Amino acid sequence: MAVDIQYERIKAAGHEIWRPPTAIRGGWLLYCFAPGRILIEVGWRLSG
């Protein structure tokens, strides 16, 4: 999945991961921090 690919890229770049990819609120999401400790959500949801 695209979220898993982005997770591996973020992790390999050495950025701080708050929560690895997991099923949350009907989607597949991960959380990481941007510079300045801004929390970023990266996710995918099946539209239907």
Secondary structure, 3 states (H helix, E strand, C coil): CHHHHHHHHHHHCCCCEEEEEEEECCEEEEEEEECCCEEEEEEECCCC
